[in-house]
Amino acid sequence: MSEILPDGESRNLQLIAERMRGRRTTKLFLRQRVSKKLVHDAIEVARWAPNHHLTEPWHFYSFGDETIVQTVELIRTIAAETKDEDVAEFKAKSAAAIPGWLLVTCKKSDDELLQRENYASCCCAIQNLTLYLSEAGVASKWTTGLITRDERFFDLLKIDSSDEFVVGLIWYGYPKILPTQSRKGVDEILTEMI
């Protein structure tokens, strides 16, 4: 059994806090690919997220080159239907520059409470995944854009939308730049009850 240290004095606590604060969402990636092994290892860690009754409701879909090309074209189509051609071209060009694509879905349930618990578990799994990748120097963006709710996307990926829904499309790669951010103080978001 490890030595119990006073609150906050463990090097591991400081390190994990630093890592959580340092993880950033980015949209600009280098063209360098991330190894399949690293992504596989990140998924292995992701699956240890808390999940009530060990439902393990998540499924991960890793995109190959052909699937990325087809998805980029679908993004262009969807954007052209909802915006103008210039926006569609910009969105397609931006998407085509993303080196890594991973889709995370959640198993559907008729039980509303179970569905909420499963969704929360999938969100925790994505957080595990992105923190693991961040520690390896890989940045990510978790998107829930229009494509993630479009039936054509499910058809393209051969996913039965009556069985599962998209929690997030994770774009990842080595970052060109990492943005800086700030957060509200704890005193602004914490209410201590008696």
RAWO-V136915 format. One record per residue. N is the residue number from 1. RES is the residue in one small letter. PSI is psi as a letter, one per 20 degrees, with the letter a starting at -180 (999 if undefined). OMEGA is omega in whole degrees, 0 to 359 (999 if undefined). Layout:
n:N res:RES psi:PSI omega:OMEGA
n:N res:RES psi:PSI omega:OMEGA
//
This chain:
n:1 res:m psi:p omega:182
n:2 res:s psi:q omega:180
n:3 res:e psi:p omega:178
n:4 res:i psi:p omega:181
n:5 res:l psi:q omega:175
n:6 res:p psi:q omega:182
n:7 res:d psi:p omega:173
n:8 res:g psi:j omega:183
n:9 res:e psi:i omega:180
n:10 res:s psi:p omega:177
n:11 res:r psi:h omega:180
n:12 res:n psi:h omega:178
n:13 res:l psi:g omega:179
n:14 res:q psi:g omega:181
n:15 res:l psi:g omega:181
n:16 res:i psi:h omega:176
n:17 res:a psi:g omega:178
n:18 res:e psi:g omega:180
n:19 res:r psi:g omega:179
n:20 res:m psi:g omega:179
n:21 res:r psi:h omega:184
n:22 res:g psi:i omega:180
n:23 res:r psi:p omega:183
n:24 res:r psi:q omega:171
n:25 res:t psi:p omega:177
n:26 res:t psi:q omega:179
n:27 res:k psi:i omega:184
n:28 res:l psi:o omega:185
n:29 res:f psi:q omega:169
n:30 res:l psi:q omega:181
n:31 res:r psi:i omega:181
n:32 res:q psi:p omega:180
n:33 res:r psi:q omega:174
n:34 res:v psi:p omega:183
n:35 res:s psi:q omega:177
n:36 res:k psi:h omega:180
n:37 res:k psi:g omega:179
n:38 res:l psi:g omega:179
n:39 res:v psi:g omega:177
n:40 res:h psi:g omega:179
n:41 res:d psi:h omega:178
n:42 res:a psi:h omega:177
n:43 res:i psi:h omega:178
n:44 res:e psi:g omega:178
n:45 res:v psi:h omega:181
n:46 res:a psi:h omega:185
n:47 res:r psi:i omega:177
n:48 res:w psi:j omega:176
n:49 res:a psi:q omega:177
n:50 res:p psi:p omega:176
n:51 res:n psi:p omega:186
n:52 res:h psi:p omega:181
n:53 res:h psi:k omega:179
n:54 res:l psi:l omega:180
n:55 res:t psi:h omega:184
n:56 res:e psi:m omega:190
n:57 res:p psi:i omega:186
n:58 res:w psi:q omega:169
n:59 res:h psi:q omega:182
n:60 res:f psi:p omega:177
n:61 res:y psi:o omega:179
n:62 res:s psi:p omega:186
n:63 res:f psi:p omega:170
n:64 res:g psi:r omega:184
n:65 res:d psi:g omega:182
n:66 res:e psi:g omega:179
n:67 res:t psi:h omega:178
n:68 res:i psi:g omega:180
n:69 res:v psi:g omega:180
n:70 res:q psi:h omega:180
n:71 res:t psi:g omega:177
n:72 res:v psi:g omega:179
n:73 res:e psi:h omega:177
n:74 res:l psi:h omega:175
n:75 res:i psi:g omega:178
n:76 res:r psi:g omega:181
n:77 res:t psi:g omega:181
n:78 res:i psi:g omega:180
n:79 res:a psi:h omega:179
n:80 res:a psi:h omega:179
n:81 res:e psi:h omega:185
n:82 res:t psi:i omega:181
n:83 res:k psi:b omega:175
n:84 res:d psi:r omega:184
n:85 res:e psi:h omega:179
n:86 res:d psi:g omega:178
n:87 res:v psi:g omega:179
n:88 res:a psi:g omega:180
n:89 res:e psi:g omega:179
n:90 res:f psi:g omega:181
n:91 res:k psi:g omega:179
n:92 res:a psi:g omega:180
n:93 res:k psi:g omega:179
n:94 res:s psi:g omega:181
n:95 res:a psi:h omega:181
n:96 res:a psi:h omega:181
n:97 res:a psi:i omega:182
n:98 res:i psi:p omega:185
n:99 res:p psi:h omega:185
n:100 res:g psi:p omega:182
n:101 res:w psi:p omega:178
n:102 res:l psi:p omega:178
n:103 res:l psi:p omega:177
n:104 res:v psi:p omega:179
n:105 res:t psi:r omega:179
n:106 res:c psi:p omega:176
n:107 res:k psi:p omega:178
n:108 res:k psi:q omega:177
n:109 res:s psi:q omega:174
n:110 res:d psi:i omega:179
n:111 res:d psi:o omega:186
n:112 res:e psi:g omega:180
n:113 res:l psi:g omega:178
n:114 res:l psi:h omega:179
n:115 res:q psi:g omega:179
n:116 res:r psi:g omega:179
n:117 res:e psi:g omega:180
n:118 res:n psi:g omega:178
n:119 res:y psi:g omega:179
n:120 res:a psi:g omega:178
n:121 res:s psi:g omega:179
n:122 res:c psi:h omega:177
n:123 res:c psi:g omega:176
n:124 res:c psi:h omega:179
n:125 res:a psi:g omega:178
n:126 res:i psi:g omega:177
n:127 res:q psi:g omega:177
n:128 res:n psi:g omega:182
n:129 res:l psi:g omega:184
n:130 res:t psi:h omega:175
n:131 res:l psi:g omega:179
n:132 res:y psi:g omega:179
n:133 res:l psi:g omega:180
n:134 res:s psi:g omega:178
n:135 res:e psi:h omega:178
n:136 res:a psi:j omega:179
n:137 res:g psi:j omega:181
n:138 res:v psi:p omega:178
n:139 res:a psi:r omega:182
n:140 res:s psi:r omega:171
n:141 res:k psi:p omega:178
n:142 res:w psi:o omega:182
n:143 res:t psi:q omega:175
n:144 res:t psi:k omega:182
n:145 res:g psi:r omega:185
n:146 res:l psi:h omega:184
n:147 res:i psi:h omega:184
n:148 res:t psi:i omega:179
n:149 res:r psi:j omega:183
n:150 res:d psi:p omega:183
n:151 res:e psi:h omega:178
n:152 res:r psi:h omega:177
n:153 res:f psi:g omega:177
n:154 res:f psi:g omega:179
n:155 res:d psi:g omega:180
n:156 res:l psi:g omega:183
n:157 res:l psi:i omega:182
n:158 res:k psi:l omega:177
n:159 res:i psi:p omega:179
n:160 res:d psi:o omega:183
n:161 res:s psi:i omega:174
n:162 res:s psi:i omega:180
n:163 res:d psi:h omega:184
n:164 res:e psi:q omega:177
n:165 res:f psi:r omega:183
n:166 res:v psi:p omega:173
n:167 res:v psi:h omega:178
n:168 res:g psi:q omega:170
n:169 res:l psi:o omega:184
n:170 res:i psi:o omega:174
n:171 res:w psi:p omega:183
n:172 res:y psi:q omega:178
n:173 res:g psi:r omega:176
n:174 res:y psi:p omega:189
n:175 res:p psi:q omega:168
n:176 res:k psi:g omega:177
n:177 res:i psi:q omega:174
n:178 res:l psi:p omega:180
n:179 res:p psi:q omega:173
n:180 res:t psi:q omega:181
n:181 res:q psi:r omega:172
n:182 res:s psi:r omega:179
n:183 res:r psi:q omega:173
n:184 res:k psi:q omega:176
n:185 res:g psi:q omega:180
n:186 res:v psi:h omega:181
n:187 res:d psi:h omega:179
n:188 res:e psi:i omega:185
n:189 res:i psi:j omega:182
n:190 res:l psi:p omega:171
n:191 res:t psi:o omega:179
n:192 res:e psi:p omega:183
n:193 res:m psi:q omega:176
n:194 res:i psi:999 omega:999
//
